[in-house]
Amino acid sequence: MNYQLIDGKATATAVKAEIAEEVRKIVAAGGKQPHLAAVLVGHDGGSETYVKNKVLACEQCGFKSTLIRYEDDVTEEELLACVDRLNNDEDIDGFIVQLPLPKHIDEQKVIMAIDYRKDVDGFHPINVGRMSIGLPCFISATPLGIITLFQHYKIETSGKKCVILGRSNIVGKPMAQLMVQKQFGDATVTVCHSRSKTLKEECLDADIIIAAIGVPEFVTADMVKEGAVVIDVGTTRVPDATRPSGFRLCGDVKFEEVAPRCSYITPVPGGVGPMTICSLMKNTLAAGKKEYYQ
């Protein structure tokens, strides 16, 4: 089967250009330039790259951006005080605290401390709850990015059988919520995870597979039916001596063998990744416009 590659990079570029145009109009009309802040703790390689890309995306969208850095040994109190300052800073429309955080800090406590009206990552229980019942809110960036890809490529999801591999709070659960809702996926949704007994059978029956299980090359050709749409959320660093960095990014899908069976498939890198950052920009624009919360 001739598959079509879903180009997240090109889609993200197009969305960011639309955002930049809207920001230009807002500022030209005397409105406020959206302002995103990011808090980065420590020097995790993946987080460093993500935050660098977020700052770059802010420039492309015409946003103001602020990066606040702490060392690994920052106390929970210091970090919560920083969140409090950002909550009360009227110039900052939205902010994120880059996860994962060091072990001695309670992530949930930090997420709860963020003002939900500035929670552009969409992790606060108020945003998660509003999303689950279909109210306007900031939607977690990766699931929103995937929904944007479906819309951009005009991929039919309504009435389709969608299998989600993984049940994380960041991807699996919110993705399931969105795919089942009428205004987003309107699909029949099954969530599989490491304990699922019939995982392979469920996948074989799926029109759409969203793989977010965090195991490199977990999805193989014998799990995918002809013509399925496959979205690969996985990004695991695997050693690769031929690369200058010493590693390459590997998805949850064994791309070479799965792709020929698909109608659409995302690559890794260059698929879902760029859309995640682009969704953060969409949320920041909405925060700047006070679209969901006054």
RAVEN-V220445 format. One record per residue. N is the residue number from 1. PSI is psi in radians with two decimals (* if undefined). Layout:
[[N,PSI] [N,PSI]]
This chain:
[[1,2.42] [2,1.92] [3,2.71] [4,2.26] [5,2.26] [6,1.94] [7,1.70] [8,-0.58] [9,-0.87] [10,-0.70] [11,-0.79] [12,-0.71] [13,-0.75] [14,-0.76] [15,-0.74] [16,-0.60] [17,-0.67] [18,-0.74] [19,-0.80] [20,-0.69] [21,-0.73] [22,-0.72] [23,-0.71] [24,-0.74] [25,-0.73] [26,-0.84] [27,-0.70] [28,-0.53] [29,0.17] [30,0.18] [31,3.09] [32,2.40] [33,2.20] [34,2.51] [35,2.08] [36,2.31] [37,2.55] [38,2.37] [39,2.16] [40,2.15] [41,2.17] [42,-2.82] [43,0.75] [44,2.23] [45,-0.84] [46,-0.77] [47,-0.71] [48,-0.85] [49,-0.82] [50,-0.84] [51,-0.67] [52,-0.77] [53,-0.58] [54,-0.72] [55,-0.74] [56,-0.76] [57,-0.64] [58,-0.75] [59,-0.79] [60,-0.53] [61,-0.08] [62,0.40] [63,2.77] [64,2.51] [65,2.57] [66,2.30] [67,2.18] [68,2.13] [69,2.48] [70,2.66] [71,2.91] [72,-0.49] [73,0.22] [74,2.47] [75,2.78] [76,-0.68] [77,-0.79] [78,-0.76] [79,-0.74] [80,-0.60] [81,-0.65] [82,-0.77] [83,-0.75] [84,-0.74] [85,-0.77] [86,-0.67] [87,-0.66] [88,-0.05] [89,1.93] [90,-0.39] [91,-0.39] [92,2.08] [93,-0.67] [94,2.69] [95,2.79] [96,2.57] [97,1.97] [98,2.18] [99,2.74] [100,2.73] [101,2.79] [102,2.69] [103,-0.57] [104,-0.02] [105,2.32] [106,1.83] [107,-0.77] [108,-0.65] [109,-0.72] [110,-0.79] [111,-0.75] [112,-0.51] [113,-0.33] [114,2.34] [115,2.10] [116,-0.39] [117,-0.18] [118,0.08] [119,1.29] [120,-0.12] [121,-0.32] [122,0.51] [123,-0.29] [124,2.44] [125,-0.53] [126,-0.76] [127,-0.70] [128,-0.76] [129,-0.77] [130,-0.70] [131,-0.70] [132,-0.39] [133,0.23] [134,0.38] [135,2.69] [136,2.39] [137,3.06] [138,2.14] [139,2.36] [140,2.34] [141,-0.75] [142,-0.86] [143,-0.70] [144,-0.67] [145,-0.69] [146,-0.75] [147,-0.71] [148,-0.68] [149,-0.76] [150,-0.76] [151,-0.78] [152,-0.70] [153,0.09] [154,0.78] [155,2.15] [156,2.11] [157,-0.38] [158,2.19] [159,-0.04] [160,2.78] [161,2.07] [162,2.21] [163,2.23] [164,2.19] [165,1.95] [166,2.56] [167,0.55] [168,2.77] [169,-0.35] [170,-0.63] [171,-1.07] [172,-0.97] [173,-0.90] [174,-0.58] [175,-0.74] [176,-0.74] [177,-0.78] [178,-0.73] [179,-0.43] [180,-0.34] [181,2.49] [182,-0.77] [183,-0.14] [184,-1.45] [185,-0.72] [186,0.59] [187,2.98] [188,2.09] [189,2.34] [190,2.30] [191,2.14] [192,2.71] [193,-2.99] [194,-0.38] [195,-0.04] [196,2.18] [197,-0.58] [198,0.60] [199,-0.82] [200,-0.76] [201,-0.73] [202,-0.78] [203,-0.74] [204,-0.41] [205,-0.13] [206,2.43] [207,-0.52] [208,2.25] [209,2.21] [210,1.89] [211,1.96] [212,0.92] [213,-0.25] [214,0.37] [215,2.05] [216,2.31] [217,0.63] [218,-0.69] [219,2.06] [220,2.96] [221,-0.57] [222,0.04] [223,-0.03] [224,2.23] [225,2.72] [226,2.26] [227,0.08] [228,2.76] [229,2.20] [230,2.12] [231,2.09] [232,1.92] [233,-0.25] [234,2.43] [235,1.71] [236,2.36] [237,2.10] [238,2.49] [239,2.40] [240,1.83] [241,-0.35] [242,-0.20] [243,2.49] [244,-0.59] [245,-0.30] [246,0.00] [247,2.90] [248,2.80] [249,2.32] [250,2.37] [251,-3.12] [252,-0.12] [253,2.37] [254,1.51] [255,-0.90] [256,-0.69] [257,-0.45] [258,-0.70] [259,-0.79] [260,-0.32] [261,-0.22] [262,2.77] [263,-0.70] [264,2.53] [265,2.55] [266,2.47] [267,2.90] [268,2.14] [269,3.13] [270,0.13] [271,-1.65] [272,-0.61] [273,-0.99] [274,-0.50] [275,-0.49] [276,-0.84] [277,-0.65] [278,-0.60] [279,-0.65] [280,-0.66] [281,-0.69] [282,-0.76] [283,-0.67] [284,-0.69] [285,-0.78] [286,-0.65] [287,-0.74] [288,-0.61] [289,0.01] [290,0.78] [291,-0.67] [292,-0.63] [293,2.29] [294,*]]
